[in-house]
């Protein structure tokens, strides 16, 4: 059921949530989600003016494939190749070809982007803002004081369940979360894709919770590597296990993306080093 956020803007709750922004003759839809039921719920609301995508992940875009809209699909130019190519999406996470059901719960399928855009971008008063980290080109959308923040941060339940949230660039994600924390009061409401709608003090608290979770991951990596060498997968699995997350091939693969990006930043600063072995690439703290 749609929930009103003010000034005609509505949200269809879910994971991800979908935003409806009214125009004079229809709705702009942000991140329609993935299921057939979701698509039907969106179509039931009336004419669709356009579909706006924040980033390339299948759980955000699959339902857009059969949605009929007047202006078509809009997406950031840097995300467009991944939206249109499931193989690129999988390779970004797995490193090459991967069976989709080994990693994801939603099948990766191509989606044609009719209108790739570069920032700055504004469509009928809907402004795209850069929110990189989860993916390199992720954006959020601001309309009438409401920010749809995509996967730039997460709700407390998801953070607890996954332990290591997925980020292609750990450091950039931290900067994005910090930016949102510092500017949270500029928005009437903030809608994360996977989490509660927040505003004011509650928004700042949730963003700070995300920052603490990221800082904790960094501290755990450095602590575990103190006096030992480990490969990314073993390091990720240990943090997942200690955090109470379920160990599956998918959870280890996804969390390893985040840990690998963190290690890469620590390597650039000379904090860690890497060496090749029969067990793979082993990471260690520098003396």
N, C-alpha and C positions, 0 to 999 in steps of 0.2 A: 504494500500500500504506500502511495506517495505521501511524503511528509513535507509540509510547507516550511520554507526557511525565511520567507519574507520577500516582498516586492515581486511576487509571482514565481520566484524560483522554488523548485521542488527537488527532493531527492528520493530516489528509489533505493531503500536500504539493501545492503547485500555485501558480498565480498568478491568483487569491489562494489561499492555504492555507485549509482549512476545519477548524474545531475541533469535536470531539465531546466533550461532557461527559455522563458517565453519570448517570442517575437510577435510582430503584428499579425502574422498568419501561420503560426506553428511553433515548434520547439527546436531549440538547439540541444543536442544530446551529447553529453560528455562521458566517455568510457562506458559503452553499453553493456559490457560484461561478456559472458560466454554461452549461457544456456539457451535452448529453444524457448523455454518458459520466459526467460528474461526478454528475449526478442518480442514475444507475443505481448508481454506486459507493456513494453515500450510502444509498440504499434497501437495498442488500445487507447493510448492517450491522445491520438490525433496526428495531424500532419507533422512530419519531421522536416525542418528547414535544412539542417546539416548535422553531421556527426563529427565531433571533435575528439581526437585521440591524444592521450598524454604521452604514451610510450608503447613499445612494441610487444609487450607480453600478452600471450594468448588469452589469459583470463579477463583481459580488458577489452579485447577487440573481436572475439569470435562471433558474438551476436550481431556485429555490424555487417557481416557478409551479405545478409539478405534484407537488410533494412533499406527501404526506399526513401530517399530524401531528395529535396529539390536541388541542393547545391553539392551533394556528395560528401565524401570523407575528407577531412582536413587532418594533417598530422605534421609534426616537425620534420623538416627535410632530413636531418641526421638520423631520425628514427625510421624513415620511410623504407630504406632497403630491408630492414629487419621485419617490418610489418608485412612487406610484400613477399618475403622469403623465409619460410619456416626453417629452412636449413641453416640460414645465418643465425637465427634465434637460438637454435640448438647448439650450433658450433660455438657461440659466444659463451655458453655455460659449460659444455662438455669438452670442447676443444676439437671437435670434428663431428662426423655423422653420429647421431644418437637415436635410438628408438624412443619416441616421445614418452611412452608410458614408463620408461625407466626413471625418468626425472620428474615429469609433470603430471598433474591430474587432469589437464585440459589438452586436447590434441592441438598441435600446432598446424594451422592452415593459413594459406596466403590471403591477404586482404588488399585489394586495390586501393591505393591512395589517390584520389582525384585532384587534391589540392595540397601538395607539399609546400610548407612555408618556412621562411627564415625569420628569426627574431630581429627587430620587433614585429609583432603581429597583433592586429586587432580586427575582429569581425563583429560588426553590429554592437560594439560596446563590450565585447568579450576579449579581454587581453590575455595573451599567453606570456608567462614569465618562466625563466629558466629555473629548474629544480633538479639539477643533475646529481648523480650518485647511484641511485638504484639502477639506472641506465645512463649512458653518457649524454643522451639528448633529451631526457625527460623534461616535460614542461608541466606547469600547473595553469589553471585558467581562473581569472578574476572577473567577476561580473556583479555589479551593484553591491559591492562590499563583501561578497561571498568568494572565498578562495577554495577551489577544488585542488587539493594538494597532492593528488595521485599517490605514489608509493614513496614519497619523500620521508615519511615517518609512519609509525604504526601504533595501533592501539595496544594497551597494556596486556590484554589477553593473548594477542598474537605474539608479542615479544616474549611472553612467558612460555608459550608453546614451542616456538621455533628456536629460541635461545640465541641463534646467530641469524639475524635478518639478512636477506640477500641484497648485496650492493656490489656493483661492478667496480666502483671506486670508493673505497672506505673513507679516504680523507675528504674527497669532494662531498660525499654524503654528510659527513660531520659539519662541513662548512654550510651546506644547505640547511641542515637542522638548526644550526646556530643562527643563520639568517632569519629563519622563520620564527625562532624564539624571540629574537630581538625586535621583530616587526609584527608580532602576533596581534597586538592591539590595533594595528592599522586595518584589520579585517573584522567585519561584524561576526562572521562565523568562518571556521576552517573545517573543510570536509576531507579527511584522509580517505583513501580508497578502502582501507582495511582497518577500521577503527571508529570510535565514536565521534560525532560532530562536536566540536569544542569551540569555545570563545573565551576571550579575556584571560583571567587567571588560570582557568582550567586548561586552556590551550598551552599556556606557558608551562604549566606543570607537566603536561603530557610530553611536550617537546624536551623538557629537561630530563624526563624519565628516559626518553630515547637517547639523549646525549650520555647519560650515565650508563646505559646498557652498552653503548659503543665503547665508552672509555673502559668499562669492565672487560670487554673482549680484548682490547689492546693490552691491558694489564695482565690478563690471563695468558696471552700468547707469550709475553716477555717472561712471565714467571715460569711457565712450563719449559721454555727453552733454556732456562738458567741451569747450566750443567749437563744438558743433554741435547742431542740432535734428533729432529723429527721431520718427517715428510708432511706436506700440507694435509693430506687426508687423515693421517693419524692424529695430528694436532686438532683438526676440526672435530673428529669423532670424540676425542677426549673432552673437549669443551662441551659438546652436545650431551655426552653422558653425564658429566658432572652437573650440568644444568637441568637434567631430568628430561631431556628431549628424547624422542624415539629415534633409534638408530636404524636407518634404512639406506639403501643405495642412493635414493633421491635426496634424503636429508644431508648426507655426507657430501654429495656432489654439489648441491646448492650452497651449503655453508662453506665449502672449500673455495668457492669463487670469492666470497667476502674475505676469508682468511688470506688467500693468495694476494688479493689487492692490498691488504694491510701489510703483509710481509714485503711486498714490492716497495711500498712507501718507506718502511723501516730500512730496507736495503739501500735505498737512495740516500738515506741519512747516515749510513755506516753503522747502524745499530745492530743489524743482523747480516749474516753472510750465508751463501749457499754453496753446497758441494755435491758433486755427482757420486752416486754409489749404486750398487746392485739393487738397493731398495728404492731407488729413485733419487730425486733431488731432496737432500736433507738440509734443513735450516738450523742455524745455530746463532747464539748471541756472540757478538764480537767482544773480546776482552777489553 
